[in-house]
Amino acid sequence: MLNINQSKPRICILRTDGTNCDQETAYAFNKSGGESHLVHVNQLRSSAAKLSDYQILAVPGGFSYGDDIHSGKVLSVELASFLNEQLRRFVDEGKLVLGICNGFQVLVRTGLLPWGELGSIKATLMQNDSGHFECRWTNLLIEQNNCVFTKGLAGTVVQYQAAHGEGKFYTNETTLQKIEQARQVVFRYAGAASGQPTQDYPQNPNGSLHAIAGICDRTGRVLGLMPHPERFVETFHHPNWRRASLGEPHGMPLFRNAVVYAAQTGAGC
Amino acid sequence: MAIQEVRVQTVPYLEDIKGKYLLHEIQNTLHITSITGLVTAKVYRLEGISAQQAEFLTRHLLAEEVFQIYTVNEAIIKDADKLVEVAFKPGVMNPETGSILKAAADLGITEIVAADSSYEYGFYGTLTDAETEFILTGLLVNETVEMVVTEKPATLIIKGKPGGTRVIPIRNMDDAALLELSNDNLFLNIDEMRAIRSYFINLDRDPTDCEIETLAQTWSEHCGHKTFKATIMVDGQAKKPFYQRLRESTGQANHPLVLSAFEDDSGVMHFYDGLALCGKVETHNSPSAIEPYGGAMTGSGGVFRDIMGTGTGAKVIASTDMFCFAPPDLPDTDVPPGCLHPHYLLRRVVDGVRDYGNRMGIPTNNGSVHFHRDFRAKPSVIVGAYGLIPAADAGKRRPVGGDLAVAIGGRTGRDGIHGATFSSGEMTSRTIDVNASAVQIGHAIEEKRMSDALLRAREEKLIRAITDCGAGGFASAFGEMGEDTGVRIYLDRVPLKYQGLAPWEIWLSESQERMGLAVAPKHMERLAAICREHNVEVTVIGEFTGTGKLELFYHDEPVGELTMEFLHHGLPERVMTAAPQEHSLPVSEPDLPGDWEQVCTQVMQHLNVCSKEPIVRMYDHGVQGSNALPPFSGIAGDAPNDAVVIAPVPGQKYGAVIAHGLNPVLNSIDPYAGSIWAATEAVANAVASGANPDELVLIDNFIWPYPDEASLFDLDRAVDACVDFVKATSMPFISGKDSLSSTYRAPDGLVLKIPPVLCISCFGRVADVAQTISTDFKRPGSIIALVGQRDVQQMGGSAYFDITGATSPRVPLINPDQLIATLRSLHRANHSGAVLACHDISEGGLLAALAEMCLGGDMGAAVSLPANERTDYSLFNETAGCFLVELADQAQLEELFKNVPHIILGCTTAEQNMSVTQANKNIFNISTARLFTAWQKPMQEVFGGC
């Protein structure tokens, strides 16, 4: 846990037109010991705020710029055009980046995922196979790898709510193999009973290849996922807390891992 | 200027998802089998740049090579048997345009002067022209807002010369001429037209179009609520206006939690920690009937702005949707002329609610859909919104003289002109043609960023007063805000989407995503800075004065001047006569069922009983991270709860509960009993979920046929029911709305009255969301009890009578005095923690409630029906205010419910089977799986699996 003598890690919760999971994401980080700040992309563009003042960057869910053209596309273009250098430095300095839902779409479309190549799009999140928006709870198997956010959770199955219309992870076979071989897959949609990765609808709500729900970069410090960990940070967030004890809310360890890592490394501040 | 055309398509080796589902729908819903394949492509048109620039933009913005291919200025679907492109009509705002321009500019391309996007569809197979036409009109093109593109447009820029201001020679008009002026345009009656004529005769001049349109809007039924303010004559006796009766009942209830009732854009009650909850429910029937997607979107957007316009601005925390449609399998030939098919309407309304609420980041988590054949001419589309605001910022605010009149949000176009007057008129087969301009496509992101900016401005105390620009646009917003002071507006200062609007059009436009503010001059600079940071446009368009007048200018020319006194108080008061109509429904009772399994599955798949989960799954009901009791839960997440509970303040355990009730079938048979049922159902849903009946408030929505004497009589009964309900329960109405245009007139003169709907919404507060209850059975071996008073002979209007073809005027008549005792008792039981599961009885009766509880717990039940009740009636009676309760043991039951009617029905079982006995005789055993399949089937057929 955090040493009380350390100052709290600062999290930049990036907002723009149509961002709408910013406040609950900020709450999840704050509950985990961080200090969240809601920062509009215009503040970064005008230099009224600087990415370098933060240790964690979170791109929350929502419909940035209406998800026009492609989901997350317009914000991705904006980040890659105006904040390219700041972003690159942020990642290179060993800081953490988290993209949830629309934020995952943004990280993939900027090229930060899978390989930190800003401006180069190697994978995509396509329209769900069902053809429409889906809001439902999913089981997610956490893979063994170097991802900072899921440290100590490998092999467990967590439940997060998914809520998206464009969440089907897709890329070509070569890229997919490289991602798999580098152990960059962090979350996979799993069957309710089996706990194993599944392509079956609706446990896999969008038809993602290899049941991929979230990936990280090679460093394990940039994570993107479609389902919403910030929607399960209180016991009562789960639809069936009245039926059974589910232990600590499943989203909490993810945010705590990030905050603890940022506090311990103290990168850049 | 040159237009570059870019076309983008999914790579051929991947499935074209959009095409796949359209094909399925054409084959299975439109039953066209000659079509064998369908591919889609997105088309972008970019005006003012070179082909090379378009190529660059495409590679960096419009297409992603991972999964897409593209062409520039070249066809992309080349081998289709038929190729059709569908675009928005010029002047219909395409929300995507702004994003294209922004992203292009971010990429360094700033020369684009206009842009648009649309879709191309390539059909394969031996389709006839008639079949293609049918696909277009039935599925792909809504001619109100869309068109088939037959040739490349010469330009995308909308130009126009502004029309001038006309003077209408009303002083010389006789009654016939006045009525002609009113019809199809102003929708005022002869008395009202004469009042306007007198006003201008006294002024010794004729009115401008701005003036007469302002009066028509302010005096419209939609904005003026003339019927609700009229004295009602019943049997020669004068009764107080509906409005007054409802308000007086609220006053008499004197509820300690009410902060603001019927005075602001929404009703407000105290919450916790110095916060307040507000609620508003609106109808959007007329626009949704002719353009369901845009209509539903603008309905949602409008009700959200009502919350944003409460006090000095509330945050929207939840959204609800209640719909009434004709059955989706209605034969095409039964759809009246000028009306759209309910299958199309239902899906497009759901799409509209989904796209607006999801994009705004507002959880849509409570709602229902009701079906009845008589909604075939016009659906009822009801959308609600709830908000959170510091109590100190709540309460109606008034501008003071010298404040700036400020427009914020989207630009003004020729959208929705005459929306207010249109909503107030009857729908006819001509409605679609005449009022096409009354509908538009909503732009949720515009409203979202405006909301972000406004909340910030509220926190910094920059806003004196705020209101929504809804029906009637600026005329309504500033006309109302300036009532006490007077207001002067310079119409030429209003930012426009395109040139060519006449002054009266700017004033009356109902372009969405706009609000009106009163701001002290010293705060304007800071407000503008906040808006800039949020990409929101804000403009000073005038000032509040001390003249008591509405003054309109256009480029320094006066174009309108009315006294606020005449505008707001010049409307002649109405006296309306109500007379009873025969509700002569014969009594025809069904035989006892021979095949119980068949009858049970029929009830479960009745459209008013069946699962609506496929709709709920398309709404983001978890955004804002507040859900504490979601719309569906249980082991497989597919069992419905009665209400929704949210904890809207992160880190706090207190919550808000939201529920509703409506039953148009009962309202048609017996307006009084049906209205009591609706109110009972609303509060029963809330209390079943853990709410305290003494901490709930109500919202009314009357959606009624045009108030002729008979409909007015029924409405009078419904209002009396509401008042009686408040008297008995002390739960007050704090907001409400009426829409009295549910009448359709066909070209052959046939008049169709759409069933009257009274939708009662309720909301309240719960101290601890951990003390709320879900409906799913928790464990085998529990006691199942029935709590509440019912007379099972009251079967009229039930789903069971509907499927058996039986009829009866005897509908459930609930005694509100008995009800409140039951509710308080149930609340104490829920609060004690002894209740494991609770579900209220509504459509489908005891059987449906029991089945849903079994579904949630993945278990079964063994129940024994009271020996003195007719078996089928006992199972299928739909008396609201009765509950199934799961308890650990019998002693608890007797202790908790000793003062209210209750019986033990049986127990939960581990086997997924429902066994029903009566007087020690086995009636039937049925596999619960069989019931669930039937219950889930109807909406899966409309919306696909889930």
Interface residues (C-beta under 8 A of the other chain):
Chain A: R15 D17 G18 T19 N20 C21 Q23 E24 Y27 A28 K31 H40 N42 Q43 G61 G62 F63 Y65 G66 D67 D68 I69 H70 K73 V74 V77 E78 S81 F82 R109 I121 K122 A123 T124 M126 Q127 N128 D129 S130 G131 H132 F133 E134 C135 R136 W137 Q161 A163 Y170 T171 N172 A192 Y201 P202 H228 E230 R231 V233 E234 T235 F236 H237 P239 N240 R242 R243
Chain B: L14 E15 I17 K18 K20 Y21 H60 L61 L62 E64 E65 V66 F67 P95 E96 G98 S99 I100 K102 A103 D106 L107 G108 R354 N358 R359 M360 G361 H443 A444 I445 K448 R449 D452 R532 E533 H534 N535 V616 R617 M618 Y619 D620 H621 G622 V623 Q624 G625 S626 N627 A628 P630 F632 S633 G634 I635 A636 G637 A647 P650 G651 V769 A770 I773 S774 D776 K778 G857 G944 G945 C946
